[in-house]
Amino acid sequence: MVVQPQLQHLYRTAQAKEPDTCCDLLGFDVMLDHKLKPWMLEVNHMPSFKADTKLDFDVKHDLIKNTLQIL
């Protein structure tokens, strides 16, 4: 809720004049507590796609692939 105004501003300023012609990929950092309740830590407007491990590569590769398929 804290970042919503900034994200809304960034989305509106980046959006093309025609509706439904803009896509933005955000990075959400979430932590699970001992009861598996999710807590959002931060939202990244320009998440990194650098992969330091094989798991990191696999997750980010699939994310980019799926995003492009949706578009």
DRENRO-283894 format. One record per residue (C-alpha): residue number from 1; chain; x, y, z. Coordinates in steps of 0.25 Angstrom, whole numbers, always signed. Layout:
BEGIN
(NUM; A; (X; Y; Z))
...
***
This chain:
BEGIN
(1; A; (+0; +0; +0))
(2; A; (+12; +9; +3))
(3; A; (+18; +8; -11))
(4; A; (+4; +8; -19))
(5; A; (+4; +23; -22))
(6; A; (+19; +22; -28))
(7; A; (+16; +10; -36))
(8; A; (+3; +16; -41))
(9; A; (+10; +29; -45))
(10; A; (+21; +20; -52))
(11; A; (+11; +12; -59))
(12; A; (+3; +24; -64))
(13; A; (+15; +31; -69))
(14; A; (+21; +19; -76))
(15; A; (+8; +15; -83))
(16; A; (+6; +18; -97))
(17; A; (-6; +26; -102))
(18; A; (-14; +14; -107))
(19; A; (-20; +6; -96))
(20; A; (-14; -8; -93))
(21; A; (-1; -6; -100))
(22; A; (+8; -5; -88))
(23; A; (+14; -16; -80))
(24; A; (+23; -15; -67))
(25; A; (+30; -26; -60))
(26; A; (+31; -24; -45))
(27; A; (+39; -32; -35))
(28; A; (+32; -35; -22))
(29; A; (+41; -39; -10))
(30; A; (+32; -48; -1))
(31; A; (+36; -55; +12))
(32; A; (+29; -66; +19))
(33; A; (+28; -67; +34))
(34; A; (+27; -80; +42))
(35; A; (+12; -81; +39))
(36; A; (+15; -79; +24))
(37; A; (+8; -66; +24))
(38; A; (+14; -57; +13))
(39; A; (+20; -44; +16))
(40; A; (+23; -34; +5))
(41; A; (+37; -28; +7))
(42; A; (+38; -19; -5))
(43; A; (+34; -17; -19))
(44; A; (+45; -14; -30))
(45; A; (+41; -6; -42))
(46; A; (+53; -11; -50))
(47; A; (+57; -25; -44))
(48; A; (+70; -31; -47))
(49; A; (+71; -43; -57))
(50; A; (+85; -47; -53))
(51; A; (+86; -61; -49))
(52; A; (+96; -66; -39))
(53; A; (+91; -80; -38))
(54; A; (+85; -91; -47))
(55; A; (+72; -89; -39))
(56; A; (+72; -74; -40))
(57; A; (+74; -76; -55))
(58; A; (+63; -86; -57))
(59; A; (+53; -77; -49))
(60; A; (+57; -65; -57))
(61; A; (+57; -71; -70))
(62; A; (+44; -77; -69))
(63; A; (+38; -64; -64))
(64; A; (+43; -57; -76))
(65; A; (+38; -68; -85))
(66; A; (+24; -68; -79))
(67; A; (+23; -53; -79))
(68; A; (+27; -52; -94))
(69; A; (+16; -63; -97))
(70; A; (+6; -55; -90))
(71; A; (+9; -43; -98))
***
